[in-house]
Amino acid sequence: MYKKLWKKLNQNHTVAHTSAIYLTVMTLGWMLAGLLVGGLADLIIPFNMESKITLFICFGGYGGLIFGLFGGIFYLYQLNLKKRN
């Protein structure tokens, strides 16, 4: 998924803008996926409303941060190392 998105964006934009757009799209995409999982967990787990909102926000925030932003940065770092070698 990371590679496919990078190739798609790299075709349409300059190199300077591609990495910024890539990280933004990855973060938002994983955040939406996390919010979807958090929403499903809210339906299943019988907590009070405050706990459900916290769970919903944490799934979205951590999903976007860990898998989207950090995963995208590590992928770009890996590409940069391959270019140097």
N, C-alpha and C positions, 0 to 999 in steps of 0.2 A: 504494500500500500504506500509506504513512504517513497519507494523508488518510482512507482507509477505517477504519483502526484508531482514529484520533482521533475520528471521528464516532461510531463504535460505543461507545467509552468515554465520550464526552461525553454520551450519552443516559442512561447508567446511574449516573453519579457526579456529585458536585459539582465545580465548577471547580477548587477548591483541591486536591482529591485526584486529579483527572483527569491533570494533567501528571506527577505522581509515578508513577502507575500506568502511564501511557503510556511514560515513559522506561524504566521497569523492564521492561515487556513487550518493548519494542523491543530493549533490550540483550540480554535473554535469548534472544529469537527469533533475532537475528543471530548471537549466540554459538553457538547450536545449529546454525545453518546453516553457520557456519565450522567447527565441530567435524565436521560431516558431510563437508564438503569436505576437511578435514584427514585424516579417516579414509580417504577415497577416495585421497588422495595418498599416504598411508602404505602402502596396498595396492599402488600402482603403482611408487613409487620404491624401489629396492633400497638402503636405508641400514641402518646398525646400529640397534639398539633405542633407544639414547639419542637419536639424531638424529630418529627417527620420533616419539618422545614430544615432543621439542621442537617439531617441525613441527606436530604435532597441537594442542599448547597454543597456539602462536603463531597458527595459523589461527583458533582459537576466540576467543582473547583479542582479537586485533586486529580481527576481524570484529565482535565485540560492541562494542568501544570506538569504532571509526571509523564503521561504518555504523549501529550501533544507538544508542549514546549521542550521539555528535556529530551524526549525521544527524537524530535526534529533537530535539536542542536547536536545530539550524538550522531545522527545520520549525516548531517552536513560536515561534522568533524571527520567522520569516516571517509566521506568523499574527498575532503581536502587532503587527508593522508594518502589516499590512493593516487591523487594527482601528483604529489611530491615524489612518490616512489616510482 
